[in-house]
Amino acid sequence: MSDETDRQEEVFACLADPKNHGGQDVQRIDTHAASVFLAGDRALKVKRAVRFPFLDYSTLTKRKEACETELAVNTPYAPEIYRGVVAVTREPDGKLAIGGSGEPVEWAVKMRRFDEKRTLDHIPGEIDEKLADALGRAIAGAHAKAPRIDAQAWIVAVGSYIDEHVEAFRARLDIFPAAEIDALARASHTAYERIVPLLRERGRLGFARRIHGDLHLGNIVLIGGKPVLFDAIEFSDIIASGDVLYDLAFLLMDLLERGLRQAANVVLNRYLAETRRVEDLDGLATLPFFLSMRAAIRAKVTAARLERAAAAEQASIAQAARAYFAFASQAIMPPAPNFVAVGGLSGTGKSRLARVLAPDIEPMPGAVIVRSDVERKVLFGTAETEKLPPEAYTDEITARVYATLADKARRIVTAGHSVIADAVFARAQERAAIADAAKSANLPLRGLFLTADVQTRVGRVGARVRDASDAGPTVAQAQEHYDVGPLDWIPIDASGTPETTLARARAALAAP
């Protein structure tokens, strides 16, 4: 490919020349498979003349096809970024031009330039609850539009990755201990064989799709304050295929590996709330394998960088590879799930407590929250914050909501994941139903019942803005006359600050 490489160097010189960009300064960014030239508000991405086991850009025709595929794949994710494919041409005078009328000698993806310092890997400290919620919505929206695929080839491929990783890890025993490699391999094979029937069923139901494929923080940028996904995989149908939860797991892993547990938990909970699929609750059984697989891929890729890294960089690269490997080993062997219920009259702070408790409850990335207020809105097919009429609150409807709550909680823990059931639970039969759900999963129920005086509760519900609960001050006052009956749940005084309530709840859950 020397001729191709030589011709590309001439093209790169053209693209790096400010004269070809109206005199604007040019910044060049190189990766193993592409070179990007940034000038003004424009970015031009050229595929490098390389061939790897997983991609082939060795000819001009293949690079043009790759550019066109990248445009087609990424435009649905980021229409505000991807603008087209442009030729670098040789003009009659022998000079090269961008988008000229001469013979094409190279092709580039033309993109709107964005602030590369606003990709989420550069601003992890800005990933708060609001942004994490927006991420969950964005990914669910992207998956809703993603085309379905036949899952079988991908299921076979993802299983084959286990041994590929083992081979790569064993080539670097200076980084990855042999005994730990063997343990990860055994646990991965066991987990994979256990979930294969579930993956096939999810594929049959349409949850195997043409996914982003490389959904880490570096491929999400804030534009206008909103997260935008970009740079989806275009070079391999297999790598860009998979279960939608496998795609989500990459981002969850990246957040968790950086210590952003709350963000990861919010992303997962918002994603599940947006899809509204009970099948995704059953699908949580795949998450330990998916998280581990994503981390193992990053460990392998990071270790491979050592071959071309400067001596001063090698220690930090090796440390990063070991951290990903350790994450993969931890994720593949999750602890037993927890079944938690948080009850209390309106305004005691149940939902807020559930949100801040959830990230701490293993296994990673924390508990899934099922909330009666949300389930009622799902039952009526409305948005979470849309107010329902009084007839949505009959005893019959409420019984259906609590039955759904118990069923979803049981599904979550049966899939090996922890759950927090959030509802008033003022009636003995409602508490009994959630206890029965825990019992059917062979788990103890950890029930917390929050209490606060009526003035505090009325003040809190009156201050709510855009919340799933329809309870206002009138409802909070009426609940003061409820006969809750005997409680075998742990009472939590929630009349103080949210921080105090959280500390009391954590202490209660930590107690035998």
C-alpha positions in Angstrom: 0.0 0.0 0.0 3.0 2.3 -0.4 1.5 4.1 -3.4 -1.7 4.7 -1.5 0.2 5.9 1.5 2.4 8.3 -0.5 -0.7 9.7 -2.3 -2.4 10.2 1.1 0.6 12.2 2.4 0.2 14.6 -0.4 -3.5 14.8 0.4 -2.8 15.4 4.0 -0.4 18.2 3.2 -3.2 19.8 1.1 -5.7 19.5 3.9 -3.3 20.9 6.5 -2.6 24.0 4.4 -4.5 27.0 5.7 -4.7 28.4 2.1 -7.2 25.6 1.3 -9.4 26.7 4.2 -9.7 30.4 3.5 -6.5 31.2 5.5 -7.9 29.7 8.8 -5.6 27.8 11.1 -5.7 24.0 10.7 -5.6 21.4 13.5 -4.8 17.8 12.7 -5.9 14.9 14.8 -4.7 11.4 14.0 -6.0 8.0 15.1 -5.0 4.5 14.0 -7.7 4.6 11.2 -8.4 8.2 10.4 -7.0 11.7 10.2 -9.2 14.7 11.0 -8.5 18.2 9.9 -10.2 21.1 11.8 -10.4 24.6 10.3 -13.0 27.2 11.2 -16.4 25.6 11.6 -15.5 22.7 9.4 -14.0 19.2 10.0 -12.8 16.9 7.3 -12.2 13.2 8.3 -10.1 11.1 6.0 -9.8 7.3 6.3 -6.2 6.3 6.4 -4.9 3.8 3.9 -4.6 0.9 6.4 -5.8 -2.7 6.7 -6.6 -4.3 10.1 -8.3 -7.6 10.9 -11.5 -5.6 11.7 -11.4 -3.0 8.8 -10.0 -2.5 5.4 -9.3 1.0 4.0 -6.6 -0.1 1.7 -8.0 1.3 -1.6 -9.6 4.5 -2.7 -12.8 2.8 -3.5 -13.1 1.2 -0.1 -12.3 4.5 1.6 -15.1 6.2 -0.4 -17.6 3.5 0.6 -16.5 3.8 4.2 -17.1 7.6 4.1 -20.5 7.1 2.6 -21.4 4.5 5.2 -20.2 6.7 8.0 -22.4 9.5 6.8 -25.4 7.2 6.5 -24.8 5.5 9.9 -24.2 8.7 11.9 -26.6 11.2 10.3 -29.6 9.7 12.3 -27.6 10.2 15.5 -26.2 13.7 14.7 -27.7 15.5 11.7 -26.4 18.7 13.1 -22.8 17.4 12.7 -22.7 15.2 9.5 -22.9 17.3 6.3 -21.8 15.0 3.5 -18.9 13.4 1.6 -16.5 15.5 -0.3 -13.7 14.6 -2.8 -10.2 15.9 -2.7 -9.5 16.3 -6.5 -6.5 16.7 -8.8 -7.1 19.7 -11.0 -5.8 20.1 -14.6 -2.9 22.2 -13.3 -1.8 19.2 -11.1 -2.7 20.8 -7.8 -5.1 19.3 -5.3 -8.3 21.0 -4.3 -11.1 20.3 -1.7 -14.3 19.7 -3.6 -12.9 20.6 -7.0 -14.1 19.4 -10.4 -11.0 17.3 -11.2 -10.3 13.6 -10.7 -10.9 12.4 -7.1 -7.8 11.2 -5.4 -9.2 11.0 -1.9 -12.6 11.2 0.0 -13.5 12.8 3.3 -16.5 13.0 5.5 -17.4 16.7 5.9 -18.7 17.6 9.3 -19.7 20.7 11.3 -16.9 21.3 13.7 -17.9 21.2 17.4 -15.9 22.1 20.5 -13.8 19.0 21.0 -13.4 20.0 24.6 -17.1 19.5 25.2 -17.1 15.7 24.6 -18.1 14.1 27.9 -14.7 12.5 28.5 -13.3 16.0 28.9 -16.0 17.2 31.3 -16.9 14.3 33.6 -17.5 16.7 36.4 -20.4 18.2 34.5 -22.3 14.9 34.3 -24.9 15.6 36.9 -28.3 14.0 37.4 -29.9 16.2 34.8 -27.4 15.5 32.1 -27.4 11.7 33.0 -31.2 11.8 32.6 -30.8 13.4 29.2 -28.2 10.7 28.2 -30.7 7.9 29.1 -33.4 9.6 27.0 -31.0 10.2 24.0 -29.9 6.6 23.9 -33.4 5.2 24.3 -34.5 7.5 21.4 -31.6 6.4 19.2 -32.3 2.7 19.9 -36.0 3.2 19.1 -35.0 4.2 15.5 -32.2 1.7 15.0 -32.9 -1.0 12.4 -33.4 -4.6 13.6 -30.9 -7.3 12.7 -30.7 -11.1 12.7 -29.1 -11.7 16.1 -27.5 -15.1 15.6 -24.2 -13.9 13.9 -23.7 -11.4 16.7 -24.5 -13.8 19.4 -21.8 -16.2 18.1 -19.3 -13.3 17.7 -19.7 -11.9 21.2 -19.0 -15.3 22.6 -15.9 -15.7 20.5 -14.5 -12.4 21.9 -13.9 -14.2 25.3 -11.1 -16.4 23.9 -9.8 -13.5 21.7 -9.3 -11.4 24.9 -7.7 -14.3 26.8 -5.1 -14.7 24.0 -4.4 -10.9 24.1 -4.1 -10.9 27.9 -1.8 -13.9 28.0 0.5 -12.0 25.6 1.0 -9.4 28.3 1.5 -11.3 31.5 3.5 -8.4 32.8 0.2 -6.6 33.1 -2.5 -9.3 33.5 -1.8 -12.1 36.1 -2.3 -15.5 34.6 -4.5 -16.8 37.4 -6.8 -13.8 37.0 -7.0 -14.3 33.3 -8.1 -17.9 33.8 -10.7 -16.9 36.4 -12.1 -14.2 34.1 -12.3 -16.6 31.2 -14.1 -19.3 33.2 -16.6 -16.8 34.6 -17.2 -15.2 31.2 -17.8 -18.5 29.5 -20.3 -19.6 32.2 -22.1 -16.3 32.1 -22.2 -16.3 28.3 -23.7 -19.8 28.1 -26.3 -18.9 30.7 -27.6 -15.9 28.8 -27.5 -17.3 25.2 -31.1 -18.4 25.3 -32.1 -15.0 26.6 -30.1 -13.3 23.8 -31.8 -15.4 21.2 -35.2 -14.6 22.6 -34.4 -10.9 22.7 -33.2 -11.1 19.1 -36.5 -12.7 18.2 -38.4 -9.9 19.9 -36.4 -7.3 17.9 -34.0 -6.0 20.6 -30.9 -6.9 18.5 -30.3 -3.9 16.3 -27.8 -1.9 14.3 -26.4 -0.1 17.3 -23.9 2.7 17.8 -21.2 0.2 18.7 -18.7 2.6 20.3 -20.9 4.4 22.9 -18.3 5.8 25.3 -18.0 9.3 26.8 -15.6 10.4 24.1 -18.2 9.8 21.4 -20.9 12.0 23.1 -20.6 15.8 22.8 -22.7 18.6 24.4 -24.1 20.9 21.7 -26.5 23.6 22.9 -26.5 21.9 26.3 -27.8 18.6 24.9 -25.9 15.3 24.5 -25.3 14.3 20.9 -24.0 10.8 19.9 -21.5 10.7 17.1 -18.8 8.5 15.5 -20.8 5.3 15.5 -19.1 2.2 14.1 -19.3 2.1 10.3 -16.5 -0.3 9.3 -17.9 -3.6 10.6 -21.5 -4.9 10.6 -20.8 -7.3 13.4 -19.1 -4.8 15.7 -22.0 -2.3 15.0 -24.6 -5.0 15.8 -25.9 -6.3 19.1 -28.5 -6.2 21.8 -29.5 -2.7 22.7 -28.4 -3.4 26.3 -24.9 -4.3 25.1 -24.8 -0.8 23.5 -26.0 0.8 26.7 -23.5 -1.2 28.8 -20.5 0.6 27.1 -21.6 4.0 28.5 -22.5 2.5 31.9 -19.1 0.8 32.1 -17.3 4.1 31.1 -19.2 6.0 33.8 -18.7 3.4 36.5 -15.0 3.0 35.7 -14.6 6.8 36.2 -16.4 6.6 39.6 -19.6 8.2 38.3 -21.9 5.8 40.0 -24.9 8.1 40.4 -24.7 9.1 36.7 -24.6 5.5 35.6 -27.6 4.6 37.8 -29.6 7.6 36.5 -28.8 6.6 32.9 -29.9 3.1 33.4 -33.1 4.0 35.2 -34.1 6.7 32.7 -33.4 4.3 29.8 -35.7 1.7 31.3 -38.3 4.3 32.0 -38.2 5.5 28.4 -38.4 2.1 26.8 -41.2 0.9 29.1 -40.5 -2.7 28.2 -40.8 -5.4 30.8 -38.5 -7.5 28.5 -35.7 -5.1 29.4 -36.2 -5.9 33.0 -35.7 -9.6 32.3 -32.8 -8.5 30.0 -31.0 -7.1 33.0 -29.6 -10.7 33.4 -27.3 -9.9 30.6 -25.8 -6.8 32.2 -22.9 -8.4 34.2 -21.6 -10.1 31.0 -22.1 -7.0 28.9 -20.3 -4.7 31.4 -17.5 -7.2 31.8 -17.2 -7.6 28.0 -17.0 -3.9 27.4 -14.3 -3.4 30.0 -12.3 -6.4 28.7 -12.4 -4.8 25.2 -11.0 -1.6 26.6 -8.4 -3.5 28.6 -7.2 -5.2 25.5 -7.2 -2.1 23.3 -5.5 0.0 26.0 -2.7 -2.6 26.4 -2.2 -2.7 22.7 -1.2 1.0 22.8 1.9 0.0 24.7 3.5 -1.2 21.4 3.8 2.3 20.0 3.7 4.4 23.2 6.7 6.6 24.4 8.5 5.3 27.4 7.2 8.1 29.6 3.6 7.0 28.8 3.9 3.3 29.3 3.3 3.1 33.1 0.1 5.1 32.9 -1.2 3.1 29.9 -0.4 -0.2 31.7 -2.2 1.1 34.8 -5.3 2.0 32.8 -5.3 -1.5 31.1 -5.1 -3.1 34.6 -8.0 -1.0 35.8 -10.2 -2.1 32.9 -9.2 -5.7 33.5 -10.1 -5.4 37.2 -13.4 -3.9 36.3 -14.2 -6.8 33.9 -13.3 -9.3 36.6 -15.5 -7.6 39.2 -18.5 -7.1 36.9 -18.7 -10.7 35.7 -19.2 -12.0 39.3 -21.9 -9.7 40.8 -23.1 -10.1 44.4 -26.7 -11.2 45.1 -29.4 -8.6 44.5 -31.2 -6.7 47.2 -35.0 -6.2 47.4 -35.8 -2.8 49.0 -39.1 -1.0 49.4 -39.5 2.6 50.4 -43.0 3.6 51.7 -44.5 6.6 53.4 -47.3 9.2 53.0 -47.0 11.8 50.2 -44.3 14.4 51.0 -42.1 12.2 53.2 -39.4 12.2 50.4 -39.7 8.6 49.2 -38.7 9.2 45.6 -35.8 11.5 46.5 -34.5 8.9 48.9 -34.9 6.1 46.4 -32.9 8.1 43.8 -29.9 8.8 46.2 -30.0 5.3 47.7 -30.1 3.4 44.3 -26.5 4.0 43.1 -25.1 2.5 46.4 -27.0 -0.8 46.2 -25.0 -3.6 44.5 -24.7 -5.0 41.9 -23.5 -2.3 39.6 -24.7 0.2 38.4 -27.1 0.2 41.4 -30.7 -0.6 42.0 -33.5 -0.2 39.4 -36.3 2.0 40.8 -40.0 1.1 40.2 -42.3 3.8 41.3 -46.1 3.6 41.7 -46.6 7.2 40.4 -44.7 6.3 37.2 -46.5 2.9 36.8 -49.9 4.7 37.0 -48.9 7.0 34.1 -47.6 4.0 32.1 -51.0 2.3 32.7 -52.8 5.3 31.2 -50.3 5.8 28.4 -49.4 9.3 29.5 -46.1 11.2 30.0 -44.7 11.0 33.5 -45.5 14.6 34.4 -49.0 14.7 32.9 -51.7 15.0 35.5 -54.2 12.2 35.6 -58.0 12.7 36.3 -59.5 11.5 39.6 -60.9 8.3 38.0 -57.2 7.1 37.7 -57.1 6.9 41.5 -59.9 4.4 42.2 -59.2 1.4 44.4 -59.4 -0.9 41.4 -56.8 1.1 39.5 -54.6 1.4 42.5 -54.7 -2.3 43.0 -53.6 -2.8 39.4 -50.7 -0.4 39.9 -49.4 -2.1 43.0 -49.7 -5.5 41.3 -47.6 -4.2 38.4 -45.1 -2.7 40.8 -44.7 -6.1 42.5 -44.4 -8.0 39.2 -41.7 -5.6 37.9 -39.8 -5.7 41.1 -39.8 -9.5 41.0 -38.6 -9.6 37.4 -35.7 -7.3 38.3 -34.4 -9.3 41.2 -35.0 -12.6 39.3 -32.7 -11.2 36.6 -30.1 -10.8 39.4 -30.4 -7.0 39.8 -31.4 -5.0 42.8 -34.7 -3.1 43.0 -36.2 -0.3 45.1 -40.0 -0.3 45.0 -41.2 3.3 45.7 -44.9 3.8 46.7 -47.0 4.9 49.6 -47.6 1.3 50.9 -50.2 2.6 53.4 -52.3 -0.5 53.2 -51.3 -3.8 54.8 -52.3 -5.7 51.6 -50.0 -3.5 49.6 -47.1 -4.3 51.9 -48.0 -7.9 51.8 -48.0 -8.0 48.0 -44.5 -6.6 47.8 -43.3 -8.9 50.5 -44.7 -11.9 48.6 -42.8 -10.7 45.5 -39.6 -10.8 47.5 -40.4 -14.2 48.9 -41.1 -15.6 45.5 -37.5 -14.5 44.5 -36.1 -16.1 47.7 -34.9 -12.7 49.0 -35.6 -10.9 52.2 -37.6 -7.6 51.9 -35.9 -4.6 53.4 -38.9 -2.3 54.0 -38.3 1.4 55.0 -41.4 3.5 56.0 -40.8 7.2 56.0 -42.6 9.5 58.5 -42.9 13.3 58.8 -45.5 15.7 60.3 -48.3 16.9 58.1 -47.0 20.5 57.9 -43.7 19.2 56.5 -45.4 16.9 54.0 -47.8 19.6 52.8 -45.0 22.0 52.2 -43.0 19.5 50.2 -45.7 18.4 47.9 -46.7 22.1 47.3 -43.1 22.8 46.1 -43.0 20.0 43.5 -42.3 21.0 39.9 -42.7 18.6 37.0 -43.0 15.5 39.1 -44.6 12.1 38.3 -46.7 12.4 41.5 -50.1 14.1 41.2 -50.4 14.4 45.0 -50.9 18.0 46.2 -51.5 19.6 49.6 -55.1 18.4 49.7 -54.1 14.8 49.2 -51.2 15.1 51.7 -53.7 16.5 54.4 -56.2 13.7 53.6 -53.6 11.0 54.1 -53.1 12.1 57.7 -56.2 10.2 58.5 -55.0 6.9 57.0 -55.0 3.9 59.2 -51.6 2.4 58.2 -52.0 -0.5 60.7 -49.2 -2.5 62.3 -45.9 -2.0 60.6 -43.1 -4.6 60.4 -41.0 -2.2 58.2 -38.2 -0.1 59.6 -39.6 3.4 60.5 -37.4 6.3 59.2 -37.9 9.8 60.5 -37.8 11.9 57.3 -38.8 15.2 58.8 -35.3 16.6 58.7 -33.0 17.3 55.8 -32.6 14.9 52.9 -29.1 14.2 54.0 -30.3 13.2 57.4 -32.9 10.9 56.0 -30.4 9.3 53.7 -28.0 8.6 56.6 -30.8 7.0 58.6 -31.9 4.9 55.7 -28.3 3.7 55.0 -27.9 2.8 58.6 -31.1 0.8 58.6 -30.1 -1.1 55.5 -26.7 -1.8 56.8 -28.1 -3.3 60.0 -28.6 -7.1 60.2 
